[in-house]
Amino acid sequence: MKKKWIWFIPGLLAGFLIFGSGSVMVKHTSENEYCASCHIHPQATSSWMQSVHYITKSGTYTNCTDCHLPPHGQGYLIEKVKTGARDIWSQWTKDSASFNWDEKGQLENARHHVFESSCIACHQNLFPPELTKEGADAHLYYTSYKEKQPDLQCINCHLNAGHFIAGYTHGGNTGFGATSLSNMVTYQSPALVSRFENFKEQIPGSVVSFNMIAIPGGTFSLGSPDDEPLRDSDEGPVKKVSLDSFYMAEIEVSWDEYLAFYAQTSGEGRSSDTKGNGAKSQHTDAISGATPPYGQPDQGWGKGLRPAISISFHAAETYCKWLSGITGKNYRLPTEAEWEYACRAGSTDPYFFGGDPSRYQKSGLRAKISRNDTSVINSFVVYAENSRAKTQEPGFVTANPFGLKHMTGNVAEFCSDWYQADAYSQYSGDVIDNPKGPSTGTERVIRGGSYKDEAGMVRSAAREYTRTEAWLRTDPQMPKSIWWYSDCFYVGFRVVCEFDTKTGK
């Protein structure tokens, strides 16, 4: 019996030693200093020390593992091992200077590195006395729909809680788009157009103008042939289409343009001097403008000539109605046929600049083995390969033969057509004149692909459609906004203007 105890005691001591050293190791590798030694994000520590999780009234701050690992007893060690293995692999095989840190901080990526269970473990009372009504409504929405909507997470509204983000706005953003026109010359009248040629439109009551390109009418083949690489079945059958002449904006509607509409039609704009000379525009009050957004619609990427994003199809249509009223011309969204015709600019290849889509693709084993050359497409398209995960200004790309920029990539664009996968097969006749798509539907066509897409989705014939419910899933407002999308930052729009008696015909 004594001999058994002789062997048992050293084993017990060894077990305690191993367990104790393991606990010490787990504790040590969970300290902030240790995290920072591996995670060499250039602003990780400084942005954490500027956040509301560090600057607190009590002086107690939230540590790295409090957010980036689940609570103890809820898979803590498993996630710690997985995270540690991933980080060690990255240290050995990757160059940190090549990381796009801004992209990794965007919501869709941050969701994968913050645990909802950790948020709830600390913030157990979601309705404290000091909570605003707006906050209470948002938290009520969260508690009511969380189980049905897994994408509904605390970080959707509190992205800057753990790391400070300059310019980030949480909640209703009543100051969004505020501009001052004092001491600036504003346009008093729109552009006069007397013949079919390019012109520069002027938005009365603003300092904003934009270029419209004259697109001559003609006949082309809508859709893609069966043998086009990376095509989808909804791109056919190919149909011969004839279109009348029209004007199309050189670039996607920019923030400068959209905010001129916002300033003149929102509640604040209606009570201000919208024409810059003491008189309101006669058209302003006829349009109900957008309500203030929730959060930061531009995602902090900047406004100016970048395309307006996070706006709904309803907002885009309303903008066109307002622009028509204030300029006296007929502005609208393009039909799907007009969009593809303008994008192709006379070409019949998958892209207006030529090339094989499978040779421009960078994802997949074949692409990695062949080391596809993307230098050509990179000069014409803002897409996943070169966008740095955000929109870019017009100067980033070369125009197509018609003189239009960003027809593919940057942001996908609303078309007026209802979407149906078999829409083309419903057209009859040898040549279809000015088709406008199905007469009814539930979602609209979007074309062109975006900064998020690979080469296959930025082909001239590639089709997609809106997903209204999904794009508003995490909007915490009740009722949800009809003006702003909470979950879609890669769609914008481009206007066309009809060539008629108001534009020189």
MIKEZA-446312 format. One record per residue: z, x, y of N, C-alpha, C in turn; residue in three letters. Coordinates in steps of 0.001 Angstrom, whole numbers, plus 500000, padded with zeros to 6 digits. Example, Ala and Ser with C-alpha at 12.3 -4.5 7.8 and 13.67 -1.06 7.14 Angstrom:
# residues 2
507800513190494310507800512300495500507800513200496700ALA507080512850497750507140513670498940507870512900500030SER
***
This chain:
# residues 505
500000500837498793500000500000500000500000500866501249MET500823501921501202500918502819502355499584503515502601LYS498872503829501464497576504488501618496577503603502351LYS496645502283502057495736501361502739496007501334504236LYS497296501343504608497641501353506031497181502645506707TRP497201503737505953496759505019506524495298504920506970ILE494467504223506192493055504064506559492832502929507569TRP493679501925507510493481500772508381493789501097509844PHE494879501855510057495306502141511435494251502937512207ILE493687504029511637492622504735512390491405503848512662PRO491076502997511675489951502085511891490218501114513012GLY491467500608513039491840499682514114491776500366515470LEU492282501590515503492254502352516762490812502648517193LEU489981502975516206488568503244516528487890501993517062ALA488222500846516457487657499583516929488051499287518357GLY489365499461518635489822499254520011489131500203520982PHE488939501467520535488318502470521392486869502093521701LEU486150501682520625484749501307520819484639500060521686ILE485481499066521372485443497825522146485829498080523598PHE486861498901523765487322499188525132486300499964525925GLY485703500981525273484689501757525996483467500902526285SER483157499978525336482049499059525574482313498163526758GLY483526497658526873483890496805528003483816497576529302SER484299498828529256484229499680530446482783499910530846VAL481926500164529824480511500407530097479842499175530699MET480152498002530137479581496770530667480019496561532114VAL481292496806532360481814496643533722481172497628534679LYS481060498892534231480495499927535101479033499638535435HIS478266499229534433476838498985534665476573497659535368THR477636496927535674477486495670536416477925495813537870SER478334497014538240478765497239539622477555497357540546GLU477740496972541799476629496962542756475993498336542917ASN476819499375542943476298500729543136475386501125541980GLU475772500735540765474955501064539606473636500289539654TYR473699499014540035472473498222540151471506498872541139CYS472064499306542280471227499887543329470611501209542914ALA471241501913541961470695503196541521469409503033540741SER469235501860540118468020501594539341467029500751540150CYS467543499736540797466696498817541555466433499414542930HIS465284500066543042464995500823544261464083500057545203ILE464215498734545181463576497904546196464032498424547552HIS463113498786548445463498499469549691464472498703550576PRO464464497356550527465372496605551393466413495799550618GLN466546496027549312467428495184548509468859495199549017ALA469421496387549203470831496482549612471019496028551042THR470146496461551944470311496107553360470134494605553578SER469164493983552877468961492538553044470115491749552426SER470707492267551343471881491631550743473058491670551721TRP473224492792552407474351492945553334474153492157554633MET472958491606554844472706490738555994472725489263555625GLN472919488973554335472816487598553866474134486851553997SER474057485518553829475257484683553906476145484867552682VAL475644485504551652476465485806550480477288487078550684HIS476985487813551739477768489014552055478605488802553312TYR477993488216554328478706487938555580479370486572555449ILE480605486564555029481332485324554783482596485253555633THR483105484046555837484326483857556615485535484467555918LYS485545484411554598486701484909553845486675486410553659SER485506487027553833485382488460553597485070488795552148GLY485020487796551288484670488003549880483167487848549720THR482519488864549156481070488779549019480654488582547575TYR479425488121547412478844487876546093478147489142545609THR478398489530544370477833490749543808476469490489543177ASN475769491570542852474428491457542272474435490595541007CYS475353490913540096475359490209538809475853488777538929THR476479488421540045476936487038540225475756486078540323ASP474614486593540764473410485754540895472362486084539834CYS472221487376539527471118487817538679471463487862537192HIS472661487444536830473039487245535436473788485923535340LEU473753485270534181474501484013534035475999484292533954PRO476833483280534081478282483482533990478679484011532600PRO479821484684532533480339485160531254480540483974530321HIS480149484162529080480272483090528108479070482177528051GLY478088482406528927476882481584528951475626482443528781GLN475749483444527887474613484319527622474590485560528475GLY475726485916529042475809487058529961475330488345529300TYR475901488697528143475568489965527498474119490002527038LEU473627488887526516472231488846526052471276489109527214ILE471501488422528338470632488609529501470785490001530084GLU471986490553530004472220491899530529471429492931529728LYS471427492770528394470656493673527538469169493541527834VAL468675492308527952467254492086528236466865492684529584LYS467703492437530596467414492965531934467461494487531943THR468472495052531254468602496508531202467423497162530514GLY466975496569529398465832497120528673464575497086529537ALA464391495983530232463220495861531120463268496892532234ARG464442497086532822464567498022533940464373499464533488ASP464906499814532311464725501175531795463247501431531521ILE462578500450530925461140500586530657460361500775531963TRP460721500023532969460031500140534263460272501505534883SER461486502024534739461810503345535287460978504423534626GLN460755504289533328460014505307532584458510505217532762TRP457993504004532920456538503815532827455854503407534125THR456599503027535158455962502501536363456358503274537604LYS455486503215538584455741503844539876456227502770540843ASP457449502893541323458024501853542184457241501681543480SER456522502734543901455751502641545139454567501696544989ALA454191501392543749453047500505543528453454499043543482SER454748498744543495455205497365543408454955496620544717PHE454578495392544599454450494520545766455783493796545935ASN456674494383546709458032493859546826458056492496547511TRP457169492280548455457105490970549116456774489876548106ASP455833490168547211455466489184546200456638488885545269GLU457385489909544890458510489705543977459616488878544615LYS459647488833545949460655488037546634460238486612546898GLY458973486270546580458503484906546791459151483970545784GLN459234482705546143459985481731545373459585481680543902LEU458281481624543614457855481453542230458261482636541355GLU458460483821541951458938484974541193460462485054541204ASN461066484740542341462523484807542450463211483837541491ALA462557482735541183463134481755540250463469482368538899ARG462718483409538507462911484018537191464047485038537181HIS464616485329538346465640486378538419466957485877538996HIS467068484594539204468312483985539679468674482853538722VAL469925482820538311470358481834537321471035480649537995PHE470483479474537706471024478239538270472487478038537868GLU472821478427536641474193478277536163475168479106536987SER474711480236537506475575481071538343475810480421539699SER474763479785540232474932479071541510475998477980541362CYS475879477191540293476785476069540079478196476547539762ILE478320477696539094479644478216538753480459478507540011ALA479793478942541065480495479227542328480578477994543220CYS479463477299543335479376476157544246479561474869543444HIS480774474617543040481036473459542177481061472142542950GLN481436472205544209481441471000545046480198471007545921ASN479235470166545597477981470136546352478040469214547563LEU479190468584547780479316467674548916480600467961549706PHE480730469194550231481916469529551027481909468758552350PRO483044468599552990483130467802554222482217468279555339PRO481982469595555416481191470126556526479680470015556301GLU479255469480555168477832469355554867477178468326555787LEU476006468687556328475282467762557194474688466630556368THR474281465560557049473648464440556341472362464896555664LYS471603465738556353470361466248555776470661467022554498GLU471723467841554537472119468600553355472615467697552242GLY473370466668552614473882465730551612472745464990550923ALA471725464597551701470563463920551112469848464846550127ASP469719466109550512469047467077549643469845467301548360ALA471159467410548469471997467626547290472047466383546409HIS471972465223547030471934463983546258470644463918545447LEU469559464297546061468275464342545354468365465322544183TYR468974466476544413469125467507543372469929466974542189TYR471076466382542459471933465897541376471305464714540636THR470475463955541316469872462769540701468693463101539795SER467957464161540136466701464427539433466667465769538708TYR467752466541538771467751467866538174467380467852536701LYS467943466927535923467680466911534492466221466569534176GLU465590465775535028464206465377534793463215466401535337LYS463659467224536275462763468170536925463358469581536862GLN463049470343535815463606471693535665463281472630536826PRO462166472363537530461790473222538652462715473038539853ASP463536472003539825464443471727540922465625472689540827LEU465632473697541661466666474728541614467249474960543000GLN468477475477543014469144475752544284468298476679545163CYS467655477656544518466918478673545260465708478101545992ILE465255476915545583464120476303546278464408476129547759ASN465647475763548082466028475562549480466848476720550040CYS467414477539549161468324478596549595467801479970549202HIS466513480197549411465883481452549002466508482663549679LEU467006482474550891467546483612551642469058483766551489ASN469667483032550567471126483098550425471591484474549962ALA470882485054548995471306486343548461470732487530549190GLY469536487368549744468887488448550499468304487867551778HIS468680488413552899468221487925554202466709488058554311PHE466071487004554820464619487007555050464386486700556521ILE463818487635557239463579487450558668462661486262558903ALA463054485353559812462233484205560159462357483042559208GLY463119483190558137463255482111557154464046480953557762TYR463579479747557511464244478551558007464631477663556842THR465881477271556800466358476366555764466568474982556369HIS466039473962555702466213472600556191465076472176557103GLY465300471095557836464287470581558749463975471575559842GLY462689471847560050462267472880560987461646472235562224ASN462491471732563109461997471035564297461347471986565290THR461625473282565163461036474246566088459734474833565601GLY459262474415564429458043474994563884456844474657564763PHE456070475677565083454847475458565845455042475347567334GLY456290475523567808456528475416569245455805476533569981ALA454982476159570941454247477140571731454344476774573205THR454154477745574044454181477508575486452797477749576063SER452283476767576805450964476907577423451067477224578908LEU452269477519579365452440477819580789451688479101581137SER451060479088582297450308480232582817449120480610581927ASN448666479688581089447514479952580239446441478918580556MET445198479361580578444084478466580888443758477644579650VAL443778476340579789443467475462578660442078474861578837THR441465474502577708440161473847577747440332472414578234TYR439475472014579162439518470654579696438568469714578975GLN437588470277578277436587469438577609436083470151576356SER435555469398575394435014470014574177433661470649574439PRO433151471347573448431834471973573568430741470910573625ALA429720471157574432428546470296574495427467470887573598LEU426940470066572708425938470541571751424654469756571969VAL423562470465572285422306469791572608421227470021571565SER421442470966570636420458471221569595421147471797568363ARG420415471840567279421002472269566016421081473792565949PHE422236474305566332422497475739566285424012475954566260GLU424410477162565937425833477478565914426455477190567280ASN427686476739567289428370476526568571429857476819568428PHE430513477006569541431955477237569566432639475979570076LYS433415475349569207434151474152569604435389474537570397GLU435704473690571383436883473887572221437808472684572065GLN439081472935571802440029471839571654440652471532573007ILE440309470394573617440867470056574932442393470023574905PRO442981470490575998444431470510576093445058471678575372GLY444243472649574947444759473824574249443957475045574661SER444383476184574182443638477425574428442839477805573186VAL442699476886572259442122477189570942440648476807570872VAL439857477689570290438453477405570005438129477958568622SER437041477488568034436640477980566719435145477825566566PHE434551478619565690433100478647565514432638477663564455ASN431570476939564785430909476042563837429521476599563537MET429188476658562243427929477242561790426955476129561407ILE425728476215561913424690475233561584424155475520560178ALA424342474572559267423895474719557883422649473856557687ILE421472474459557560420244473665557409420228472925556084PRO419749471710556102419669470924554877418729471539553862GLY418837471095552621417976471632551582418351471087550221GLY417753471655549212417975471234547827418547472405547034THR419498472122546154420092473173545321420584472564544018PHE421006473444543095421536473009541807423057473022541859SER423647471836541756425098471678541784425672471920540395LEU426693472773540294427327473040539009426894474364538417GLY427353474643537207427042475915536546426392475663535197SER425477476537534779424833476390533463425832476693532347PRO425501476237531142426416476386530004426741477839529683ASP425843478761530001426057480153529624426704480987530731ASP427158480350531818427814481126532878429186481599532399GLU429467482887532501430763483402532036431943482746532763PRO432975482426532011434251481912532510434149480502533105LEU433063479778532824432906478425533351433803477442532605ARG434054476297533228434772475202532589433820474034532384ASP434165473151531464433272472055531096433052471060532228SER433982470971533196433814469994534279432822470452535340ASP432188471611535134431215472129536094429788471703535762GLU429620470816534823428288470388534438428269468913534073GLY427065468399533751425799469147533703425278469469535103PRO424441470498535174423853470893536455422960469776536979VAL423092469480538271422312468415538903421591468939540142LYS420369468482540321419614468831541531420061467908542656LYS420444468503543786421010467746544906420258468087546195VAL420017467059547000419399467239548316420403466851549391SER420563467705550395421540467465551464420888467517552828LEU421379466676553740420967466740555134421660467924555813ASP421165468295556973421788469378557736423170468957558237SER424047469915558375425390469671558900425950470959559474PHE427044470864560162427765472034560663429020472242559813TYR429367473499559588430608473801558864431361474892559611MET432697474798559625433519475785560313433349477159559667ALA433287478166560486433132479535559996434282479945559090GLU435484479490559426436672479848558654437467478586558317ILE438391478723557425439311477632557110440121477297558358GLU440527476048558500441317475636559662442541476539559758VAL442641477223560872443704478210561049444984477545561552SER446075478313561514447322477802562074447165477513563568TRP446407478362564285446184478103565708445578476723565910ASP444582476381565100443910475090565232444831473941564823GLU445500474100563696446340473013563207447535472772564120TYR448080473831564685449239473668565556448864473058566903LEU447580473162567304447128472436568496447217470936568224ALA446801470525567017446938469124566588448411468728566513PHE449218469576565920450641469291565744451331469110567096TYR450985469980568044451612469916569367451238468641570114ALA450010468165569935449539467012570696449833465670570039GLN450169465669568767450352464394568080451744464166567509THR452563465207567429453929465013566946454744464316568025SER455963463923567689456818463223568651457035464033569905GLY457222465365569725457434466219570887456171466301571735GLU455002466396571036453748466536571762453392465322572586GLY453781464130572129453425462904572838454099462812574198ARG455251463438574335455971463331575592455725464523576504SER454814465423576078454555466610576891453195466521577555SER452901467486578372451636467543579099450584468119578167ASP449918467276577422449029467754576372447677468254576883THR447344467948578123446065468441578641446245469607579597LYS447506469948579884447764471084580734447556470807582211GLY447268469567582578447012469280583985447738468019584447ASN448797467650583718449595466494584132449145465187583540GLY448080465203582704447577463963582111447504464106580606ALA447856463059579911447771463071578454446327462854578002LYS446024463408576816444721463117576230444636461639575871SER443474461025576132443313459606575833443313459343574331GLN443100460416573521443025460237572076444330460566571364HIS445235461272572036446431461761571371447273460640570787THR447539459597571567448439458550571126447838457652570044ASP446544457802569770445914456978568744446188457516567339ALA446713458739567237446956459379565953448446459612565758ILE448974459198564611450353459505564262450386460904563666SER451041461802564374451028463202563978452059463540562922GLY451996464776562455452869465248561394454322465302561840ALA455217464972560928456644465146561161456988466624561016THR458126467064561535458514468471561366458619468829559882PRO458230470034559522458281470437558110459707470729557665PRO459886470838556363461160471245555778460976472689555333TYR461642473612556007461473475018555672460371475658556486GLY459721476668555915458750477489556628457381477349555976GLN456508476441556457455215476216555801454326477439555680PRO454426478371556617453558479549556539454102480622555606ASP455257480351554981455885481274554031456248482614554656GLN456278482659555972456613483903556646455484484921556664GLY454287484508556256453151485429556212452488485583557573TRP452805484702558495452192484740559809451266483567560027GLY451028483263561295450173482121561632448864482640562218LYS448580482339563489447352482834564098446117482345563371GLY445274483280562926444015482953562274444135482836560756LEU445334483027560226445518482754558799445339481254558563ARG444870480861557373444642479434557123445937478644557095PRO445898477432557626447046476532557568447258476122556116ALA448482476264555634448811475953554246450014475016554191ILE450363474586553011451481473666552762451225472275553314SER450034472020553822449730470712554396449055469832553349ILE449309468547553410448810467610552412447374467184552701SER446769466536551722445429465982551914445457464945553045PHE446501464155553093446655463166554167446661463856555526HIS447370464965555631447431465700556893446056466240557277ALA445320466748556301443987467290556578443041466201557058ALA443081465043556412442241463924556847442619463461558250GLU443907463400558517444365462959559840443941463944560906THR444004465231560585443542466261561523442077466022561880TYR441246465737560879439821465504561135439604464293562043CYS440380463233561825440267462043562681440659462381564114LYS441731463149564249442169463549565594441120464416566273TRP440572465394565527439578466295566090438329465522566507LEU437945464538565726436796463701566086437062462961567388SER438262462396567507438588461636568710438648462482569954GLY439191463678569836439420464498571025438172465261571458ILE437174465399570528435941466110570875434755465182571034THR434866463926570532433754462992570606432683463234569571GLY432972464073568562432015464355567492432541463764566185LYS431742463830565147432154463295563850432577464427562916ASN433860464764562968434416465789562079435017465123560842TYR434935465803559715435492465286558464435628466431557473ARG436191466120556299436221467082555207434849467120554541LEU434455468260553980433153468334553320433155467581551996PRO431993467083551614431859466589550249431818467792549321THR432030467548548053431989468649547086430608469300547065GLU429563468490547172428200469034547157427940469890548395ALA428375469407549562428212470197550787428953471515550684GLU430143471463550118430934472689550007430218473719549143TRP429748473309547960429110474276547061427788474782547630GLU427049473910548276425788474318548909426046475394549965TYR427053475166550809427382476127551866427921477419551285ALA428670477324550192429219478512549552428115479366548936CYS427208478724548228426130479462547572425187480115548581ARG424942479444549694424078479998550748422736480478550197ALA422140479677549319420832480014548774420869480737547446GLY422030481163546992422125481916545738422196480962544547SER421836481484543380421943480713542138422865481393541140THR423403482545541508424317483302540649425729482714540726ASP426633483182539878428011482688539928428686482924541288PRO428269483997541986428791484292543322427623484473544280TYR427856484228545551426768484411546519426419485882546693PHE427298486794546271427056488232546384426621488839545053PHE426425488001544030425942488473542742427048489049541869GLY426708489349540643427651489980539730428090489064538598GLY428590489690537540429050488994536344430552488733536458ASP430985487470536406432419487173536538433291487923535537PRO432813488088534308433612488787533303433767490260533644SER432864490786534459432963492184534875433878492368536081ARG434162491274536770435094491331537900436526490995537483TYR436661490420536293437975490012535819438824491246535525GLN440087491227535953440956492381535739442030492125534694LYS442235490858534330443235490550533320442588490490531947SER443384490719530919442867490661529562442564492040529012GLY442546492159527688442364493442527012441005494060527322LEU439946493224527282438596493746527523438494494377528905ARG439075493706529906439003494213531278439735495538531406ALA440877495671530736441653496904530828440939498057530133LYS440281497737529017439564498782528291438334499244529069ILE437581498273529622436338498606530317436554499083531750SER437776498882532247438088499293533629437063498729534614ARG437005497446534664436008496760535478436030497214536928ASN434859497356537500434711497759538901434727496505539774ASP435707496401540653435838495212541509435545495505542977THR434925496628543266434705497008544665433827496007545407SER432829495419544722431935494469545381432670493180545723VAL433284492558544729433975491290544970435129491467545962ILE435764492617545958436892492843546866436496492794548342ASN435216493039548635434791493025550037434441491624550528SER434317490664549581433930489304549955435008488255549704PHE435966488553548842436898487526548378438341488033548422VAL439241487192548917440674487448548816441169486700547581VAL441515487456546537441936486841545283443060487688544685TYR443434487396543439444633488013542863444595489537542882ALA443417490105542774443290491548542681443625492273543982GLU443313491670545128443455492405546398444270491692547465ASN444803490508547165445433489690548214446837490104548585SER447491490888547722448916491191547907449734489904547911ARG449258488917547158449970487645546914450210486822548167ALA449276486877549112449385486029550296448021485886550950LYS447922484952551876446666484724552579446356485885553523THR445094485986553911444658487044554817443817486451555941GLN443634487215556996442860486761558153441366486934557896GLU440508486329558726439057486371558500438467487772558438PRO439017488695559198438468490047559227438612490806557920GLY439331490243556975439568490905555692438317490934554823PHE437377490002555074436206489874554201434903489858554995VAL433799490036554263432453489917554823431956488486554617THR431229487955555588430734486576555518429616486437554493ALA429382485198554064428246484944553167426965484843554008ASN425786484709553387424530484705554162424436483618555234PRO425164482528555100425189481507556143426087481897557317PHE426934482897557107427870483306558158429256482718557982GLY429573482197556804430870481585556523431794482577555824LEU433064482596556222434033483518555627435056482764554787LYS435528483430553762436578482886552880436144481603552170HIS434839481463551899434435480276551162435044480278549764MET435177481448549180435918481556547924437122482447548151THR438215482137547449439437482903547615440208482520548871GLY441193483294549177442130483079550287442943481805550061ASN442393480631550391443003479380549951441903478473549406VAL442250477693548396441334476661547932441223475596549022ALA440155474809549010439890473899550118439676472465549646GLU440294471532550372440122470112550069438672469693550279PHE438178468870549379436917468155549582437235466663549623CYS436316465884550142436575464448550295436426463682548993SER435761464255547984435479463551546731436738463303545907ASP436784462144545235437753461941544171437352462833543002TRP438345463353542297438041464231541163437897463432539870TYR436829463736539148436674463302537762436002464434537007GLN436481464719535810435926465826535039434448465626534727ALA434030464371534562432634464079534209431841463525535385ASP432249463857536605431615463286537802430112463557537847ALA429680464746537467428262465091537578427408464274536612TYR427963463962535452427187463209534464426940461768534907SER427669461318535917427494459950536408426345459835537417GLN425841460970537900424706460939538817423419460738538026TYR422586459832538490421317459571537808420158459890538748SER419014460176538167417830460504538954417545461985538928GLY416305462330539309415892463731539307416562464518540422ASP416699463899541604417335464542542749418320463555543364VAL419567463966543550420603463102544123420733463415545608ILE420584462402546446420672462591547892422107462443548386ASP422605463495549038423912463475549706425012462790548887ASN425285463265547675426302462615546836427695462745547438PRO428495461722547225429859461709547761430911461585546665LYS430497461686545408431444461668544310431830460264543882GLY432764460147542925433208458850542414433764457969543527PRO433687456664543354434161455731544384435671455572544384SER436317455876543271437775455771543185438324456938542374THR439628457103542433440285458153541661441746458267542036GLY442419459245541485443834459463541786444087460802542460THR443221461783542235443368463099542853442047463525543469GLU442113464431544429440916464891545145440449466253544625ARG439193466532544856438613467820544477439097468908545429VAL439405470072544890439594471271545705438664472339545152ILE438120473164546033437124474152545630437451475526546198ARG436936476553545516436952477896546077437978478853545523GLY439012478374544830440035479295544366440854479855545518GLY441814480703545199442733481183546232443168482619545984SER444076483073546828444635484422546722445361484635545391TYR445705483571544684446432483676543419445516483818542220LYS444228483514542395443333483349541261442606484623540864ASP442287484688539577441440485758539059439977485448539383GLU439100486390539023437687486290539404437011485023538893ALA437412484546537722436761483375537157436911482120537986GLY438024481985538702438279480770539466437742480827540893MET437131481931541299436554482004542642435020482016542581VAL434470481596541454433016481408541358432590480219542230ARG431350480185542614430853479119543493430972477738542867SER430853477641541540430856476339540870432231475917540364ALA433230476789540446434550476486539889435164475276540582ALA435725474356539795436309473129540326437796473059539987ARG438540472451540874439949472145540620440273470836541320GLU441517470394541217441889469128541840443341469167542292TYR443669468272543204445039468201543724445986467708542638THR447244468049542785448307467597541885449470467108542746ARG449264465958543336450150465466544384451607465407543950THR451876464831542805453268464690542364453911466051542124GLU453209466929541444453757468256541159453965469063542430ALA453078468909543389453180469694544623454282469192545551TRP454869468054545223455999467528546006457283467465545179LEU457263468073544013458363467914543061459702468371543638ARG459717469484544332461006470003544802461287469681546269THR460505468794546848460794468332548206462109467534548168ASP463170468018548841464472467348548741464625466153549672PRO463611465868550467463723464781551437463527463422550758GLN464159462442551316464018461069550801463658460154551971MET462456459549552012461373459747551041460685461095551228PRO459873461483550258459166462755550345458126462720551470LYS457810463882551983456878463984553109455461463631552688SER454747462948553563453320462714553332452478463773554045ILE453146464666554767452450465656555589452484467064554998TRP453571467409554319453776468789553886454045468847552383TRP453420469819551714453706470068550305454867471052550194TYR455775470788549273456898471699549049456588472750547992SER455548472517547182455293473390546035453848473885545958ASP453121473830547025451733474297547013451444475055548301CYS451214476357548169450978477211549331449598477870549276PHE448736477407548380447455478077548178446261477172548457TYR446481476044549119445382475132549458445373474879550963VAL444202474913551534444002474574552938442767473702553056GLY442064473789554180440840472996554304439934473572555381PHE438695473138555328437662473554556278436962472286556749ARG436600472217558016435972471000558526434460471144558568VAL433786470010558436432360469931558720432179468947559871VAL431076469075560560430727468171561649429333467635561363CYS429169466354561492427877465752561183426850466073562264GLU425623466288561831424512466518562749423892465175563067PHE424244464628564237423832463280564618423596463207566118ASP423571462011566675423310461839568107424386462474568986THR425569462710568413426643463342569180426555464848569174LYS425689465388568327425552466846568244424094467270568326THR423332466615569187422017467095569536420854466560568744GLY421077465630567813419942465124567033419212464032567786LYS
***
